[in-house]
Amino acid sequence: MGMDDKLGGGSKALGLLAAAVVVLIGLKLAAPIVVPLLLAVFIAAATSPVVRWLTRRGLPTGASVLLVIVAVLGVLFALGFVITSALVDLNDAMPEYFAAATEAKRDAAAWLAGHGMGRAARSLAAFDLGAWLSDMTTATIVNSAPNLVSSFVVVFLVVAFILLESATFRTKVSWAKQAGGANLAHLAGTVHEIQKYLAVKSGISLATGILCGLWCWAWGVEHALLWGLVAFVLNYIPNVGSAAAAVPPILVALAHQGLGPASAVLVGYIVINMTLGNVLEPKLMGRALGLSPLVVVVSMIVWGYVLGPIGAVLSAPLTMVLKIVMAHTGDLRWVAVLLAPPRTDEWHARSSGVPAPPPAELRHSMHPPQGALHDAE
């Protein structure tokens, strides 16, 4: 009798949970190494279709990889220049924002005190908002710049080698199976799903950034280009990112133009994010990459704690990778089912009494694709 036969379901669950905790602690300790590698993997996954497209048209693999990396670096440098220029202008306008923030803080404290909330009023009055904003806009950015530059050098070196190796990945997988290793053919499907997610999410984020920037510009909000870029970047963070991106332009509009324009900016952000994030994105993404809303929020908190801000940005694709891998693992497939979002056909099945079809995570095991039995032989 094996060890697995002696352990009950509860013991196995506790063992799985303990292993997950150990892995997460190890990742947190190794975050300075893991984060650049993860960035490199996702950048390579997003750009490898372009490399394949160029090689199919006769360009050598090395030249294709070099061209793609130069193009990505050019885009990043252009964005960095725009962001730096906008931050310089924002820093010059900080005294005015400090004065407006201080006045708003004073009015809020007076309102709290007038409504019997003296402790909250004293806490708000003691909060040094000006120093906090100064630290956020100057020291933090200046101190983090050298680390960002060195990290990007490492990231793009790894991206280059991953793209060069990707041309022979399928061949290596086939050779590994012939050498007695596990069948890793499903990894190609995993990469395809992640590429689909990155493509759709990047397109939606770009559209969100453009529309938010134009909306801020239409209402005369200062630094509209910067707020569009912020909306583009933070839209990669599920649920919370879009809300966080709306806060700075609303505060700037409130400080300069009053409550009316600030409310209009808020309404515009809500409409843009609801339309693109809740209507268009699910239609383009499909159900294959679906995650439960609760799983999305929890994964963002966990990955953000383990890997920092980059972990929060990459929380959805990281959790999707885990879900796809577990869906192809016999004793962990049930976890992949739990990670999936609730399905409307389940609600229809409950009301009608007709059994719902099995989740997509289970269908491949019940109806293996044609050729899978041949591969097993």
N, C-alpha and C positions, 0 to 999 in steps of 0.2 A: 504493500500500500504506500503510495507516494505521499509526500508532504501536503500536496494540494488536496488530497482526499481527506486528510485529517483535519484540515482547517475548515471552519464554517464560513458562511458568507460574511458574517460580521468581522471575523479575523482577517479575511482577505481585504475587506474594505478598509480596515484600519491599517493594514500593511501598505495598501495603495496610497492612502492619505499620508502616511509617514514617509513613503518614498517621494511623494510630490513635495512635501515640506523640505526634505533634504535637498532635492534638486533646486527648488526655488532659493534656498539659502545659498547654495553653491553659485547660482546665477547672479545673485545680488553681490556676492563677494567678488565675482569675476566680471562685474558689469563693465569696467573700463576696457576689457578685452572683448566681451560678448557684444556690446552695443555697436562698435564699428563693424564687426563681422556680420551682424544681423542687417545693418544698413547696406552693406555690400551685397549680401544675398538678395535683398529685396530690390535693390537698384538693378542688379544683374537679371533678376527674373522679369523686371519691367522692360528692360531694354533688349533682352535676347531675341524677341520676335523681330526687332528692327535689324539686328545683326544677321539673322537667318534670311530676312528679305533681301538684304544687300548681297549676301553670298550667293543666293539663288540667281542673282543678276550678274554674276561673274566676278564680283569683287573678292579678292582674297580675304580669308578669315581675319588675318592680322590687320589688314587695312580697314575692314569693316568695324572691328572692335575699336581701333584707334579713332575712326571717324565718329562713332557713337559716343565715345568718352569725351572727345573734344566738344561735340555738340552739347552734351549734358553739362560739362564744365562751363561752356559759354553761357548757357541759360542760367546756371547758378551764379556766375560772376555778375551777370546783368542784374539778376534779382538782388544780389548782395549790394551792388552799387545803388540801386533804387532804394533799398531799405536803409542803407547807411545815410543817403542824402535826406530821406524823410525823417530819420531819427535825429539828424543834426538840426533840421528845422523844428522838430518837435522839442528838442532840448532848448533851443532858443526861446520857444514860446512857453517854457515851463514856469517862469515867474508869474505870468498871467494866469496859468492854470492853478498854480499854488494859491493865488489870491482868491480865485473863484472857489476852489475846494475848501479853503479855510472859511469863507463866508457861508458856504453850504453846510459845513460841519457845525458852525456856530448856530445857524438857524435850526438845524436838526436837533442839536443839544437843547436849545431853548424850547422847542416843541415838546421834546421828551420830558423836560423838567415841568412844563406847564400841564402835562397830562399825568402827573404823579409818578413818573419813572425817573426819580432823581439819581439812582445808582447808575442806570444806563446812560443818563445824560452826563454824569461825571466821567464815566469810562470813555465815552465818545470825545468829550472835551480834552481828556488827557492823551488821546491818541495823536501822535505826531505824523499827520498825513503827508505834510510836505517833505519831511526827511525820507519817508517810505517811498514816495514817488521818485525822489531824487536818486535813491539807491537803485530803484528798478530801472531807471532810464539811463544811468551813466555808469556807475561802478560795475554793475553786474555785466553789462554789455562789454565794457572795456576789458574786464578781467577774463571773460570767457572767450574773447576773440582768438588769442594764440592757441588755445586748446582746440577750438573749432577748426582752425586752419590745419594743424597737425593731424587731427582726426580725419579730415577729408582727404589728406594725402594718403593715409593708410587705407581708407575706404576705397578710393579709386584704384589703387594698386591691386587690391583684392578683387575688385570688380573686373579689372582687365584679365586677370588670370582665370576667374570663373567663366567669363565669356569665351576665352580661348579653349577651356576644357569642355564647355557645353557642347561643342560640335561632336565630341566622341562619347558623350554621356550614355546615349542609348546603346552604343556598341559595348561599352564597359558593363552596363547592366546585363546584357545578354551573355557576355563572357563570364560574369560573376555567377550567373545561374548555372551555366555549363560546368563551372568549377565546383559545383556542389553547394553554392550559397543560396540564400533565400531569393524568392522571386520578387524583384523590386520593380516590376513593370508598373505597379500602381503609382510609383513616384512621379512618372510622367504625367499622369492624370492630376496629381496633387499640384505640380508646377503649373499645369494649364489652368486649374481653378484659381490659383493665386494670381496668375497673370490676368485672368478675367477680372478678378476683384480689383487689382491695381489699376487696370485700364479704365474700368467703369468709375471707380472712386476718384481717380485723377481727373477724368472728364467732368464729373459732377462738381468736384472741388474747384476746378478752373472756372466753370460756369458760375458757381457760387461767388467766387472772388470777383469776377468781372461785374456781375450784377450788383453785388454789395458796394463795390467801388463806384460804379456809375450812380447808384442810388444816393450814396453819400455826396458825390459831386453835384448831383441834381439839387440837393438841399443845401448846398453851400458849406458842407462840413469840411473843415480844414484837414489836410493830409489824407484826402480820399484814396489816393493810390496806396498809401500804407495800410489803410483799413481793408482795402480789397485784398492785398497780399496776406494780411493777418487772417482774413476769412478763408482764403485759399488753403493756408497751412493748417489752421485749426480745424477745418472741416474733416481732416483725416481722423481726428479724435471723435469717436462715435458719441452722439447725443450731447455731451457736455461741450465739445469744441465749438459748435456753432453758437451756443449761448454765450460762451466766453468771448468769442470774436465780436459780439454785438456791444459789449460793455464799453470799450474805449470810445468808439464814435458817438455813442449815446451821451456819454459824459461830456465829450468835447462839444457836441451840439447843445447840450444843456447849459454849459458854461458860457458859450458865445451867443446862442440864438434864443434860448429860452425853452420852455416846456413844450410848446407846439411842435417846432422842428424836431426836438428830441423824441417826442412821441411818434412823429412820422417816420423817423429813422427806425425806431423799434418795430413799428408795424411792417415796414418794408423788409426788415431782416426776418421777421416771423413768416411773412408770405413767401419770400424767396426760399428759406430753408424748409418750410412745409411742402412747397411745391416740388423742389428738387430732391429733398431727402426722403420724404414720405410717399411721394407719388411716382416720380420718374425713376429714382434709383432702384426701388424694388422691382420695377418692371424690367429694367436693363440687367439687374444682377441675377434675377431668377431665384429659385428656392435652393439651388445646389449649395450656395454659400451662406444660407441662412443661419443666424444665431438667435437664440432667445434674447429679448431685450434685457432681461435680468442678467444673462450671461455676458452681454456686451458691457454693461455697467460694472459688474464684478471684475471682469477681465481687465478693464481699463484701470481699475483701482489696483489690482494685483500687479499687473505688468508695470504700471507707473511706479509703484513702490519698489519693485525689484530692479527695474532698469532705468528709472528716471523718466523725464519727459519723452524721450524717444520710445520708451516702452509704452507710454500712453498712446502715442501716435500709431505705433505698430500693434496695438493690443488686438484689434480685430483680425488682421491677417495671421498673427501668431496663434490666436485661438482657433482660427479656421484650419491652420496646418495641423494642430493637435486633433481637431475634430476629424479631419480626413484620415489622418494616420490611425486613429482609434477605430474609425469605421472599417478599416481594412485589417483590424486586429480582432480575432475571434472573441477573446474574453473581455475586451474593452469596448465592443461595439455598442453595448447598452449605454455607455457614457456619451457616445456620439449622438445617440437618439435623444438623450436628456438635454444636450446642448442645443438641439435644433429648436426653432421657434414653434409655437402652437400652430396647428394646421386647421384651416377652415373645414376641411373634409371630415375631421374628427368631430367637430360640432354638429355637422349635418348628420353624421352617423349616429350620434347620441340621440338626436331628435327623431330620426327615422327608423332606428333599430337595425340599419344595414351596417355590417362590419366595414370599417374604414380600411383602405389599402395600406400596406406596410410602409413605413418611412423609407425615403430614398436610401438611407444608410444601411437598410437591411435587404433591399431588393437585389443587390449584386450577389448576395450570398444565397438567396432563394432562387434566382434566375441568373446564373453566371453567364457572362457574355460569350458569344460564339468564339470558340478557339481556346477558351480558358481550360476546358477539360483536356484538350490536346497539349496545352502548355504543362498541365500537371503531370501528364504522362512522360 
